[in-house]
Every structure is written in C-alpha cells, then in structure tokens.
Amino acid sequence: MGLFLTAALITTPLVALELKETPGLDPTLPPIAERVPTEPLIVNLEAKGRKIGKPGGSLDTLIGRAKDVRLINVWGYARLVGYNDKLELLPDILADVEVEDGRIFTLHTREGHKWSDGDPFDSEDIRYYFEDIVSDENLTPSGLPPFLLVNGKGPKFEVVDDTTVRFTWDEPNPLFLPELAKSRPPFIYRPSHYLRRFHGKYGDPDFIAKEAEKVKARSWAPLHNKKDDMYNARNVELPTLQPWVRKRDDSDLRFVLERNPYYHRVDSSGQQLPYIDKVIMTVADGKLIPAKAQAGESELQARNLSFSDITVLKKGEKKNDYVTALWSNTKGSEISILPNMTVKDPVWRKLLRDKRFRHALSLGIDRNLLNRVLFFGLGTPGNDTVLAASPLYKADYTSKWAEYDPKKANALLDEIGLTKRNDDDIRLLPDGRPLEIIVETAGEAQVQEDALELVGEMWGEIGIKLFAKPSQRDNMRERAIAGDLLMSVWWGFENGIPTSEMPPTDYAPVRGDALSWHAWGDYYETQGEGGEKPDWAPAKRLMELYNAWLTSKTPEERTKIWDEMLQIHADETIHIGLVSGVRQPVVVKDVENVPLEGIYGWDPGAHFGIHRMDEFYLDED
C-alpha cells in the first residue's frame, strides 16, 4: 500500500506549468527550472480555499528566548511525510512512499531535489544518516533510536538507486512514518556533502583537527555532532530542505531567516514557495509579548500568547490593524490533575489506585463553573481525552464520570471507608492522617493555579483538603522519580486529535517522564532494568495494547486498539481533566492565507506547520 497525494496537493502536470522566477532573488542563482525538483510538489491553493500569493517581504514575529529560533524548523514543517489539516499523512519532501505488509518501506526522493546550497538531495543523504550516523557507535553510542527498532532489532537498509531507498523490518513498524512527521522529527537524512568533511571515516584528519580545536571538541565525533544540527538552527553553514534558512550568526536577539531558493514546493501558477522572503524573529521578554503583539509589533504571533490575553488583544485590533484569530488548542485538556499511581506512600498508593476514589475526585468538580470562570464558557467541560476533531472520538470518553455530582462523590468516599472526619470536617485516611492532597504545580501557567483554587473549594465540600504547592517542572519530575509526588497539575494529553495511525504513547505507561506513573514508564523504557513492573490491571492492559499497536498491520487493528485504550481511560479516570478545546489566540497583521479557524498544537500540528506557513504571504498594499 502506498501513500497518495490528494487533489488539493498535486494535480497540475509539470509540463503544463510555466515556472516563474521569484523577484529579488540573487541573480547569480541558477534559473528556477534548475532549482526545483523535476517534479516539485505542486500546491493547488484554490482547491484548498486559499489565494495565489505574492512573493516578497519580511514577516516579523517575537520569541521569548534565543533558542526559540529553532521554531523556524517547526513552523516551516517540510517533512519526508507530513500531516495536512485533515490529519492525513502524505508525502512531502518525498515523491512517494510504498508500504508493504506494514514492514517494508520504500522511500522515493524527488529527482533533481537540492539542498539550500544547491547540492543534490538523494539516496546518499539517507544512507549517510543510517550507516554513518545512527549505526556508528562514535556518534550514536546508544545504538539505533527506538523508532528504528522492532523487538530490539533494526531494519535491513538498501539503496535501490539514486532516488530510492528501502527499510525492511522482520515485523511491522507502524511507528516509522508518524515519527518522520513530527514537529521535531529524527531527520533521517543529512547533507552528506557537508557533514562528510567532519566524519572520521571520510574527512581529512588535519582539517578535522583544526576544526575541532576551534570549537574545543576533543575528537571528530563531538565536532561532527556540533555541526550536525538539523533542528536547533544554530549552525548557519548547515544546508537545509526547510522553506527558510538561517544564514547569519551575528546576533542573539534578532534572527533573520531567508527563503530557501531550492525549496521543493511550487504553487499552481508556477511560483516557488515560500512566498515570504524573510522571517525575522526578535527576542523579547515572554511576559511582554502579549503587549507587544497588541501594539502591532508582530505580524504573526501565537508563541507566548494564551487564552487570558484574548480580551487585551481584541481591544487593540482596530487601533493597530490586526486580527486575533482563535484556533482550537489540540491538547486533551487545557488543565489536567494527575494522580501519581506509583507514589511511594503505601496508603496513598492503595487509595489512588481505587477507581472509586478517582471517580469521587472527578465527580466533585464543577467543570461548567470552571469553564465559565476561567474560559468565559468557550471551552468544553470534560475529561482529558481525544477531542471531537479526532476520528477516534466518542462522546462517552469526554463525559464519563465528569458530571458534577457531590452527593455521589460523597457516597463513593463513604463506600471506600473514608467515613471518619476531623474537627475541620476533613475526612481521615485509614491510618488517621487527614485526607489532604498536595497538588504540585510547575508555576508555568497562572490558569492552573487559579483552577486549583476553585477545585480546592469544591473538594472541601466532599471532605477533602487540597493544597497547591508551587514548584518547577524539573523538581516535579525528580519527585515523581523518587515516588514522593502525590499529585500534580499539568496540561492534558499533548495529542488530543489522534488518528489510529498515530502511536498511543501518551496513553500507556511506557514513558519514564510521565508524572502519573513514572516507575512503570521507567520499567518499560529500561526493559525491566529500572522502575517497577506494573502491578495494576489497567496499567498492564494499556501496556499490552501499546505493544499490540507496535506490531499491528492495518488501520482497523490500530483503531480497535485505540478504542480499548481510550475506553480504559474513560472508565478509570486515570487523568482528571477539566476543560478542553480552549482557544489559542493568533495575531495576524497584513498576512494572507492564515486561517481564522485552525488547530494549534505540537504533535500533530507543528504550531503553524500543519497550516503550511510557506503558503502565507504579506499584503503590503
């Protein structure tokens, strides 16, 4: 089974397309017909309801720290395969992908495709990644990354011809393609013509020694790793396939990203994308970015803006001539309370694993009130789960055990045996301690602390005392690792809009950085060498289902697995979600083709990436 481009992506035969030069480009560059692939990705904008754009201009945006310059490689979202706004996974940099039996992947690059410096991009660049980077223990001492392993075994890799490579596993590997489409993908290709000079196998030893000395690298391997920087945009010499390229290293406060003249996408009128010549990212204090956006200092801004900024941003629209678009946040919940199932305290461990207790906590929360107070009623009260935009959505996942019913919550707590209370009317634990829940916060979102204050009042009505404890994310993780974290508040599931083809990683205890079950996740990640083997039936079943997904062959199999996992979460209330579908403000000033309604998330989404920022253009009339 192959992947096929939809009509909205490529319909125009290249022979019928007259390619047009981009005004203002360096006149010493080759003509456009020699810069784009023989068969570029032709974007039919009108079929997508967009307008043919005008090339040119600079787009200003604000970032809260210098390292956020790497977001240009997120927003540009050129991927071997990538998601469109319908969550379909389609070839992009690749001309085609053929998948056989879920385990044989044949990748076809575009003939004539070039890196941003004009050198060819072909099979050699994928071979170099696989054989000379991840298979070289000097550069990758940990061995092949997990997405290239099936039951601990890597693939057979073949170069079929100049534009074709093949990865073959003994068993299905459904992780492979979704990994390539991530906001931060593994980049299973590298500019071999550039990096080979720094590789001990290919480079001149004298040259390598001199270059290593410049960056204080002890050998060729750390030197190569410094030069090999596909994501962070720190090495301005490194060629890229993304729409914009960082070519200057003259400031840590203002970054100028210039159009890639060899970019592979073209509109149906023959104009090469991206339309915008330059993206200028200026560093500003994150707390001041909403005010600066309101003052008209950014032409496209979502980073460092939150729901609480909407009122202020709306007030400035008329004066500073911008629009505040409201996109739907794709997290499973804007706020989620996470009981730690692997907490060290035996009394709390037993209680948190009793689903009646978690149900009581959930039933004791008036989510409609939270939605009105915190989000003006614009969100969706309910559990931390998949959203209506996901093809896996069922209403029951959102609503089960999520109604406000303090009478039922009290009855469940009584049923557990938590009937004794102290003089403050707080229930007592079986060992006589007051039922006081410390919920730790990372201190990164005021709305989480505001929500806990309200939840604390509601839980007081059912005899439970909530203490919000400000912390930091690193400290919270350390306490989760030590088993001291009782409960935390965090954002909900990162991917609230999954399809069956996306891995259910966050919904199973398979990651050690998960605050709700670190010990089980550590056990899975270390293959039993660390952490604890799951001894709670729902966790064991979720782990079994995740492993079944990893060996699945068909969308039907994967859908069935997802359904059972989501039902377990709904039945068990493993996360206590509060409100989902909260709006993300996006300030748009004189930029066309930016949707007024869209989705905003990391994976899938890449912030602006899923909406194809290379198709945005400036209206400078």
C-alpha positions as CSV (number, residue, x, y, z in Angstrom):
1,M,0.0,0.0,0.0
2,G,1.4,3.4,-1.0
3,L,0.6,6.9,0.2
4,F,-1.2,9.1,-2.4
5,L,-1.4,12.8,-2.7
6,T,-4.8,14.3,-2.6
7,A,-6.2,16.6,-5.3
8,A,-5.6,19.6,-3.1
9,L,-1.9,19.0,-3.2
10,I,-0.8,17.9,-6.7
11,T,-3.0,17.9,-9.8
12,T,-1.2,20.1,-12.3
13,P,1.2,18.2,-14.7
14,L,4.6,19.9,-14.7
15,V,4.6,20.0,-18.5
16,A,1.6,22.4,-18.4
17,L,3.1,24.6,-15.7
18,E,5.2,27.6,-16.5
19,L,7.6,28.2,-13.7
20,K,8.1,31.8,-12.7
21,E,11.2,33.4,-11.3
22,T,10.9,35.0,-7.8
23,P,11.6,38.7,-7.8
24,G,14.5,39.9,-5.8
25,L,16.4,36.6,-5.7
26,D,20.2,36.6,-6.1
27,P,20.7,36.9,-9.9
28,T,23.7,34.6,-9.8
29,L,21.5,31.7,-8.8
30,P,20.5,29.1,-11.5
31,P,17.1,29.6,-13.2
32,I,14.1,28.2,-11.3
33,A,13.8,25.2,-13.6
34,E,17.2,24.1,-12.3
35,R,16.5,24.9,-8.7
36,V,13.3,23.0,-8.1
37,P,12.9,19.2,-8.4
38,T,12.0,17.7,-11.8
39,E,8.6,17.0,-10.3
40,P,8.1,19.5,-7.5
41,L,5.2,19.3,-5.0
42,I,2.6,21.5,-6.8
43,V,0.2,23.0,-4.3
44,N,-3.3,23.8,-5.6
45,L,-4.2,26.7,-3.3
46,E,-7.6,27.4,-4.8
47,A,-8.7,23.8,-4.1
48,K,-7.8,24.5,-0.5
49,G,-9.8,27.7,-0.5
50,R,-6.7,29.9,-0.5
51,K,-5.4,32.6,-2.7
52,I,-2.4,32.6,-5.0
53,G,0.1,34.7,-3.1
54,K,2.6,37.4,-3.9
55,P,6.2,36.7,-3.2
56,G,8.3,39.1,-1.2
57,G,8.6,40.9,2.1
58,S,9.7,40.2,5.6
59,L,7.5,38.9,8.4
60,D,8.2,40.0,11.9
61,T,7.4,37.7,14.9
62,L,8.5,37.6,18.5
63,I,10.2,34.8,20.5
64,G,10.7,34.6,24.3
65,R,14.3,33.2,24.2
66,A,17.1,32.9,21.7
67,K,16.9,29.2,21.4
68,D,13.3,29.5,20.0
69,V,14.9,30.3,16.7
70,R,14.6,26.6,16.2
71,L,10.9,27.0,15.8
72,I,11.6,28.1,12.2
73,N,12.2,24.4,11.5
74,V,8.9,23.5,13.2
75,W,6.7,26.2,11.5
76,G,8.2,25.5,8.1
77,Y,7.2,21.9,8.5
78,A,8.9,20.4,5.4
79,R,9.0,16.7,6.3
80,L,9.6,13.5,4.3
81,V,5.9,12.8,5.1
82,G,3.7,15.2,6.9
83,Y,0.1,15.8,8.1
84,N,-2.3,18.1,6.4
85,D,-5.1,19.9,8.2
86,K,-7.3,16.8,7.7
87,L,-4.7,14.7,9.7
88,E,-3.9,12.7,6.6
89,L,-0.2,11.6,6.4
90,L,1.1,12.4,2.9
91,P,4.4,12.5,1.1
92,D,6.0,15.9,1.1
93,I,9.8,16.0,0.6
94,L,9.4,12.5,-0.7
95,A,7.8,11.9,-4.0
96,D,6.2,8.7,-2.8
97,V,6.3,6.0,-0.1
98,E,5.4,2.4,-0.7
99,V,4.5,0.3,2.3
100,E,4.3,-3.5,2.1
101,D,2.9,-5.7,4.9
102,G,3.5,-2.9,7.3
103,R,7.2,-3.7,7.5
104,I,8.8,-2.8,4.1
105,F,9.1,0.9,3.4
106,T,10.4,2.1,0.0
107,L,11.1,5.8,0.0
108,H,11.4,7.8,-3.3
109,T,13.1,11.2,-3.2
110,R,12.3,13.8,-5.9
111,E,14.6,13.7,-8.9
112,G,16.6,16.9,-9.1
113,H,15.8,18.0,-5.5
114,K,18.6,20.1,-4.0
115,W,19.7,21.3,-0.6
116,S,19.5,25.0,0.2
117,D,23.2,25.4,-1.0
118,G,22.3,23.8,-4.4
119,D,23.9,20.4,-3.8
120,P,21.7,17.3,-4.7
121,F,19.5,15.7,-2.2
122,D,19.2,12.0,-2.9
123,S,19.6,8.5,-1.6
124,E,23.1,9.1,-0.4
125,D,21.8,11.6,2.2
126,I,19.5,8.9,3.8
127,R,22.3,6.3,3.6
128,Y,24.7,8.6,5.3
129,Y,22.2,9.1,8.2
130,F,21.6,5.4,8.6
131,E,25.0,3.9,8.1
132,D,27.4,6.7,9.1
133,I,25.5,8.4,12.0
134,V,23.0,6.2,13.8
135,S,24.9,3.0,13.0
136,D,28.2,4.5,14.1
137,E,28.8,4.0,17.8
138,N,31.1,7.0,17.9
139,L,28.2,9.3,17.0
140,T,25.3,7.2,18.4
141,P,26.7,5.2,21.3
142,S,23.2,4.2,22.5
143,G,22.5,2.5,19.2
144,L,19.6,2.8,16.8
145,P,16.7,5.0,18.1
146,P,13.5,3.3,19.2
147,F,11.5,4.1,16.1
148,L,14.1,2.1,14.0
149,L,13.8,-0.9,16.3
150,V,11.2,-3.6,16.2
151,N,11.5,-6.1,19.1
152,G,15.0,-4.7,19.6
153,K,16.1,-5.4,16.0
154,G,16.9,-2.8,13.4
155,P,16.0,-2.8,9.7
156,K,17.8,-4.1,6.7
157,F,18.7,-0.9,4.7
158,E,19.2,-0.8,0.9
159,V,20.0,1.9,-1.6
160,V,17.9,0.8,-4.6
161,D,19.0,3.7,-6.9
162,D,19.9,7.4,-6.7
163,T,16.3,8.4,-5.6
164,T,15.1,5.2,-3.9
165,V,16.0,3.6,-0.5
166,R,14.3,0.7,1.3
167,F,13.9,-0.1,5.0
168,T,12.9,-3.6,5.8
169,W,12.0,-5.0,9.2
170,D,11.1,-8.6,10.0
171,E,7.8,-7.4,11.6
172,P,5.6,-4.4,11.1
173,N,6.8,-1.0,12.3
174,P,3.8,1.4,12.5
175,L,6.0,3.9,14.4
176,F,8.2,4.7,11.4
177,L,6.1,7.1,9.3
178,P,4.5,9.0,12.1
179,E,7.9,9.6,13.6
180,L,9.0,11.3,10.3
181,A,6.1,13.6,10.5
182,K,6.7,15.0,14.0
183,S,7.3,18.7,14.8
184,R,10.8,17.6,15.9
185,P,11.4,14.6,13.5
186,P,14.6,12.5,13.5
187,F,15.6,13.9,10.2
188,I,16.6,10.5,8.7
189,Y,18.6,12.3,6.0
190,R,21.6,14.6,6.4
191,P,23.5,16.9,4.0
192,S,26.3,14.3,3.5
193,H,28.3,16.5,1.2
194,Y,28.7,19.0,4.1
195,L,29.0,16.6,7.1
196,R,31.3,14.1,5.5
197,R,34.2,16.6,5.9
198,F,33.9,16.3,9.7
199,H,33.4,12.5,9.8
200,G,36.4,10.3,10.9
201,K,35.7,7.9,8.1
202,Y,35.8,10.4,5.3
203,G,37.3,13.7,6.4
204,D,40.9,14.9,6.1
205,P,42.5,14.4,9.6
206,D,44.3,17.7,9.6
207,F,41.2,19.6,8.6
208,I,39.2,17.8,11.3
209,A,41.8,18.6,14.0
210,K,41.8,22.3,13.1
211,E,38.0,22.5,13.2
212,A,37.8,20.5,16.4
213,E,40.2,22.9,18.1
214,K,38.1,25.9,17.0
215,V,35.1,24.6,19.0
216,K,37.1,22.8,21.7
217,A,35.9,19.4,20.6
218,R,38.1,16.5,21.9
219,S,37.7,14.4,18.7
220,W,35.9,14.2,15.4
221,A,32.7,12.7,16.9
222,P,31.8,15.7,19.1
223,L,32.8,18.0,16.3
224,H,30.5,16.2,13.9
225,N,27.7,16.3,16.5
226,K,28.1,20.1,16.8
227,K,28.0,20.6,13.1
228,D,25.0,18.2,12.7
229,D,22.3,20.5,13.9
230,M,19.2,19.9,11.8
231,Y,16.7,21.1,14.4
232,N,18.1,23.9,16.5
233,A,19.2,26.2,13.7
234,R,22.5,27.1,15.4
235,N,24.9,26.1,12.6
236,V,24.4,28.7,9.8
237,E,26.6,26.7,7.5
238,L,24.4,23.6,7.5
239,P,22.3,23.2,4.4
240,T,18.6,22.5,4.9
241,L,15.4,21.5,3.0
242,Q,13.2,23.8,5.0
243,P,11.5,26.8,3.5
244,W,13.6,29.3,5.4
245,V,17.3,29.2,6.2
246,R,19.4,30.8,8.9
247,K,22.5,32.2,7.1
248,R,23.7,34.8,9.6
249,D,25.2,34.4,13.1
250,D,25.6,38.0,14.0
251,S,23.0,38.4,16.8
252,D,21.3,36.5,19.7
253,L,18.5,39.0,19.8
254,R,17.4,39.2,16.2
255,F,17.4,36.3,13.8
256,V,16.9,36.7,10.1
257,L,15.7,33.6,8.3
258,E,15.9,33.8,4.5
259,R,13.9,31.9,1.8
260,N,15.4,28.7,0.5
261,P,15.9,29.2,-3.2
262,Y,15.9,25.4,-3.8
263,Y,12.7,24.7,-1.9
264,H,10.6,21.8,-3.4
265,R,7.1,23.3,-3.3
266,V,5.5,25.4,-6.1
267,D,2.0,26.8,-6.4
268,S,-0.3,26.0,-9.3
269,S,0.6,29.3,-11.0
270,G,4.3,28.3,-11.2
271,Q,5.6,30.5,-8.3
272,Q,8.0,28.9,-6.0
273,L,7.2,28.8,-2.3
274,P,7.7,30.1,0.3
275,Y,6.1,33.4,-0.6
276,I,7.7,35.3,2.2
277,D,11.3,36.3,1.6
278,K,12.4,36.6,5.2
279,V,11.1,35.7,8.7
280,I,12.6,37.9,11.3
281,M,12.4,36.5,14.9
282,T,13.1,39.1,17.6
283,V,13.7,38.1,21.2
284,A,11.6,39.8,23.8
285,D,10.6,39.2,27.4
286,G,7.9,36.5,27.2
287,K,5.7,38.4,29.7
288,L,5.8,41.5,27.4
289,I,5.0,39.7,24.2
290,P,1.2,40.0,24.6
291,A,1.5,43.8,25.0
292,K,3.9,44.0,22.1
293,A,1.6,42.0,19.9
294,Q,-1.3,44.3,20.9
295,A,0.9,47.3,19.9
296,G,1.3,45.8,16.4
297,E,5.0,44.8,16.8
298,S,4.3,41.3,15.4
299,E,2.7,40.3,12.1
300,L,2.1,36.7,13.1
301,Q,2.1,35.7,16.8
302,A,0.9,32.7,18.8
303,R,4.0,31.9,20.8
304,N,3.8,33.3,24.3
305,L,0.1,34.1,23.9
306,S,-2.6,32.4,25.9
307,F,-6.3,32.4,26.4
308,S,-6.1,35.1,29.1
309,D,-4.6,37.5,26.6
310,I,-7.6,37.4,24.3
311,T,-9.5,40.3,25.8
312,V,-6.5,42.6,25.7
313,L,-5.6,41.6,22.1
314,K,-9.2,42.1,20.9
315,K,-9.1,45.7,22.3
316,G,-6.1,46.6,20.2
317,E,-7.3,45.2,16.9
318,K,-8.8,48.4,15.4
319,K,-6.1,50.7,16.5
320,N,-3.2,48.6,15.3
321,D,-4.9,47.0,12.3
322,Y,-4.6,43.3,13.1
323,V,-7.0,40.3,13.6
324,T,-7.0,38.0,16.6
325,A,-7.8,34.5,15.2
326,L,-8.9,31.9,17.7
327,W,-7.6,28.5,17.0
328,S,-8.6,25.4,18.9
329,N,-6.0,24.0,21.2
330,T,-5.4,20.3,20.4
331,K,-4.5,19.1,24.0
332,G,-6.7,16.5,25.5
333,S,-7.4,19.0,28.3
334,E,-6.2,22.6,29.0
335,I,-5.8,21.6,32.6
336,S,-5.4,18.0,33.9
337,I,-4.9,16.8,37.5
338,L,-2.7,13.8,37.6
339,P,-2.8,11.3,40.5
340,N,0.6,9.5,40.8
341,M,-0.2,5.8,40.6
342,T,3.3,4.9,41.6
343,V,3.6,7.1,44.6
344,K,5.8,5.6,47.3
345,D,3.4,6.1,50.3
346,P,1.6,2.7,50.6
347,V,-1.6,4.2,52.0
348,W,-1.8,6.8,49.2
349,R,-0.8,4.2,46.6
350,K,-3.7,2.0,47.5
351,L,-6.2,4.8,47.6
352,L,-5.1,6.4,44.3
353,R,-5.4,3.1,42.6
354,D,-9.0,2.7,43.8
355,K,-11.1,3.9,40.9
356,R,-13.9,4.9,43.3
357,F,-11.6,7.5,44.8
358,R,-10.6,8.9,41.4
359,H,-14.3,8.9,40.4
360,A,-15.2,10.8,43.5
361,L,-12.5,13.4,42.9
362,S,-13.8,13.8,39.3
363,L,-17.5,14.0,40.4
364,G,-16.6,16.6,43.0
365,I,-15.5,19.1,40.4
366,D,-18.0,21.6,38.8
367,R,-16.4,21.8,35.3
368,N,-19.1,24.1,34.0
369,L,-18.3,26.6,36.6
370,L,-14.5,26.3,35.9
371,N,-15.3,26.8,32.2
372,R,-17.3,30.0,32.9
373,V,-14.9,31.5,35.4
374,L,-11.6,30.7,33.6
375,F,-12.6,30.5,29.9
376,F,-15.8,32.6,29.6
377,G,-17.7,29.4,28.8
378,L,-15.8,28.9,25.5
379,G,-14.2,25.6,26.4
380,T,-15.7,22.1,26.6
381,P,-16.0,20.7,30.2
382,G,-15.0,17.1,30.4
383,N,-12.2,14.5,30.7
384,D,-8.7,14.6,29.5
385,T,-9.1,12.6,26.3
386,V,-9.4,12.8,22.5
387,L,-11.3,15.8,21.1
388,A,-14.2,15.9,18.7
389,A,-11.8,16.7,15.8
390,S,-10.3,13.2,16.2
391,P,-11.8,10.3,14.2
392,L,-11.4,8.2,17.3
393,Y,-13.7,10.5,19.4
394,K,-16.7,9.2,21.3
395,A,-18.8,11.5,23.5
396,D,-18.6,9.0,26.3
397,Y,-14.9,9.4,26.6
398,T,-15.4,13.1,27.4
399,S,-18.4,12.8,29.7
400,K,-18.0,9.6,31.7
401,W,-17.6,10.3,35.4
402,A,-17.2,14.0,34.6
403,E,-20.6,15.4,35.7
404,Y,-20.8,17.4,38.9
405,D,-22.4,15.2,41.5
406,P,-21.1,15.9,45.0
407,K,-23.7,13.6,46.5
408,K,-22.5,10.7,44.5
409,A,-18.9,11.6,45.2
410,N,-19.5,11.6,49.0
411,A,-21.3,8.2,48.7
412,L,-18.2,6.7,46.9
413,L,-15.9,8.1,49.5
414,D,-18.1,6.6,52.3
415,E,-18.2,3.3,50.4
416,I,-14.4,3.2,50.4
417,G,-14.5,3.5,54.2
418,L,-13.3,7.1,54.5
419,T,-16.1,8.0,56.9
420,K,-14.2,9.5,59.8
421,R,-13.6,13.2,59.9
422,N,-11.6,15.6,62.0
423,D,-12.8,18.8,63.6
424,D,-12.4,20.7,60.3
425,D,-14.7,18.2,58.6
426,I,-11.9,16.8,56.6
427,R,-12.0,13.0,56.1
428,L,-9.3,10.8,57.6
429,L,-7.1,8.3,55.8
430,P,-7.1,4.7,57.1
431,D,-4.0,5.5,59.2
432,G,-5.6,8.5,60.8
433,R,-3.9,11.3,58.7
434,P,-6.2,14.0,57.4
435,L,-7.1,13.5,53.7
436,E,-5.0,16.4,52.5
437,I,-3.9,16.2,48.9
438,I,-0.8,18.2,47.9
439,V,-1.1,19.1,44.2
440,E,2.2,20.3,42.8
441,T,2.4,22.9,40.0
442,A,5.3,23.8,37.7
443,G,4.5,27.5,38.1
444,E,4.3,28.0,34.4
445,A,0.6,28.8,33.9
446,Q,-1.4,31.0,36.2
447,V,-4.6,29.4,35.0
448,Q,-3.6,26.1,36.5
449,E,-3.2,27.7,39.9
450,D,-6.5,29.5,39.5
451,A,-8.1,26.2,38.7
452,L,-6.7,24.5,41.7
453,E,-8.0,27.3,44.0
454,L,-11.5,26.6,42.6
455,V,-11.1,22.8,42.7
456,G,-9.9,23.1,46.3
457,E,-13.2,24.8,47.3
458,M,-15.2,22.1,45.6
459,W,-13.3,19.2,47.1
460,G,-13.8,20.8,50.5
461,E,-17.5,20.1,50.0
462,I,-16.7,16.4,49.9
463,G,-14.3,16.4,52.9
464,I,-11.0,16.6,51.0
465,K,-8.4,19.4,51.6
466,L,-6.3,20.5,48.6
467,F,-3.0,22.2,49.0
468,A,-1.5,23.7,45.8
469,K,2.3,23.6,46.1
470,P,4.3,25.8,43.6
471,S,7.3,24.0,42.2
472,Q,9.3,23.7,39.0
473,R,8.9,21.1,36.3
474,D,12.4,19.6,37.0
475,N,11.7,19.4,40.7
476,M,8.3,17.7,40.0
477,R,9.9,15.2,37.8
478,E,12.6,14.5,40.4
479,R,9.9,14.0,43.0
480,A,8.0,11.7,40.6
481,I,11.2,9.6,40.1
482,A,11.6,9.4,43.9
483,G,8.0,8.4,44.4
484,D,7.3,11.5,46.6
485,L,5.0,13.3,44.1
486,L,1.4,12.6,45.2
487,M,-0.5,14.6,42.6
488,S,0.3,17.3,40.0
489,V,-1.4,19.6,37.7
490,W,-0.3,19.8,34.1
491,W,-1.6,20.2,30.6
492,G,-3.6,17.4,29.2
493,F,-2.6,14.8,26.7
494,E,-0.4,16.5,24.1
495,N,-2.2,14.9,21.2
496,G,-5.9,15.2,21.6
497,I,-6.6,14.7,17.9
498,P,-5.0,11.4,17.1
499,T,-5.9,9.1,14.3
500,S,-5.4,5.3,14.5
501,E,-2.1,5.7,12.6
502,M,-0.6,7.8,15.4
503,P,1.1,6.0,18.2
504,P,-0.8,6.0,21.6
505,T,2.4,6.6,23.5
506,D,1.0,9.1,26.0
507,Y,-2.0,6.9,26.8
508,A,0.1,3.9,28.1
509,P,2.7,3.7,30.9
510,V,5.7,3.5,28.5
511,R,7.5,6.8,29.3
512,G,9.6,7.5,32.3
513,D,8.9,11.2,32.2
514,A,5.1,10.8,32.8
515,L,4.1,12.3,36.1
516,S,1.2,9.9,36.6
517,W,3.2,6.6,36.5
518,H,7.0,7.2,36.4
519,A,8.0,3.9,37.8
520,W,6.0,1.9,35.2
521,G,7.3,4.0,32.4
522,D,10.9,3.7,33.6
523,Y,10.4,-0.1,33.7
524,Y,9.2,-0.1,30.1
525,E,11.9,2.2,28.8
526,T,14.7,0.3,30.5
527,Q,13.3,-3.1,29.6
528,G,12.9,-4.1,33.2
529,E,16.2,-2.8,34.5
530,G,14.7,0.1,36.3
531,G,11.4,1.2,37.7
532,E,8.6,-1.2,38.7
533,K,6.8,-3.8,36.8
534,P,3.1,-2.8,36.5
535,D,1.0,-4.5,39.2
536,W,-2.2,-2.6,38.5
537,A,-4.5,-4.3,36.0
538,P,-5.4,-1.2,33.9
539,A,-1.8,-0.3,33.5
540,K,-0.8,-3.8,32.5
541,R,-3.6,-3.9,29.9
542,L,-2.6,-0.4,28.5
543,M,1.0,-1.6,28.1
544,E,-0.2,-4.8,26.4
545,L,-2.3,-2.8,24.0
546,Y,0.5,-0.4,23.2
547,N,2.8,-3.3,22.4
548,A,0.0,-4.7,20.2
549,W,-0.2,-1.4,18.3
550,L,3.6,-1.6,17.7
551,T,3.1,-4.9,15.8
552,S,-0.2,-4.0,14.1
553,K,-0.5,-4.2,10.3
554,T,-3.8,-2.4,9.5
555,P,-5.7,0.7,10.4
556,E,-8.6,-1.5,11.5
557,E,-6.3,-3.2,14.1
558,R,-5.0,0.1,15.3
559,T,-8.4,1.6,15.6
560,K,-9.6,-1.3,17.8
561,I,-6.5,-0.9,20.0
562,W,-7.0,2.8,20.4
563,D,-10.7,2.4,21.2
564,E,-10.0,0.0,24.0
565,M,-7.2,2.2,25.4
566,L,-9.5,5.3,25.4
567,Q,-12.3,3.3,27.0
568,I,-9.9,2.3,29.8
569,H,-9.1,5.9,30.4
570,A,-12.7,6.9,30.4
571,D,-13.7,4.0,32.8
572,E,-10.8,4.5,35.2
573,T,-10.4,8.4,35.2
574,I,-6.6,8.0,35.2
575,H,-6.2,11.7,34.5
576,I,-8.7,14.2,35.9
577,G,-9.2,16.5,33.0
578,L,-11.2,19.8,33.5
579,V,-11.8,21.7,30.3
580,S,-10.7,21.1,26.7
581,G,-11.0,23.0,23.4
582,V,-9.7,26.2,24.9
583,R,-8.9,28.8,22.3
584,Q,-5.3,29.8,21.3
585,P,-5.1,33.5,20.1
586,V,-3.2,34.0,16.9
587,V,-2.4,37.6,16.0
588,V,-2.4,38.2,12.2
589,K,-1.3,41.6,10.8
590,D,-1.3,42.0,7.0
591,V,-0.6,38.3,6.4
592,E,-2.9,36.4,3.9
593,N,-3.8,32.7,3.8
594,V,-3.7,32.4,7.6
595,P,-6.9,30.5,8.6
596,L,-9.2,32.3,11.0
597,E,-10.2,28.9,12.4
598,G,-7.5,26.3,12.8
599,I,-5.9,23.8,15.2
600,Y,-2.9,24.7,17.4
601,G,-0.8,22.0,18.8
602,W,2.7,20.5,18.8
603,D,2.2,16.9,17.6
604,P,0.5,16.7,15.3
605,G,0.4,20.3,14.3
606,A,3.8,21.9,14.5
607,H,2.0,25.1,15.5
608,F,1.7,26.9,12.1
609,G,3.2,24.0,10.2
610,I,0.1,21.9,9.6
611,H,-1.4,25.1,8.0
612,R,1.6,25.4,5.7
613,M,3.2,28.7,6.7
614,D,5.1,28.7,3.3
615,E,1.7,29.5,1.7
616,F,1.2,32.6,3.8
617,Y,2.0,35.9,2.1
618,L,2.2,39.5,3.0
619,D,-0.4,42.0,1.9
620,E,1.7,45.2,1.7
621,D,-0.8,47.3,-0.4
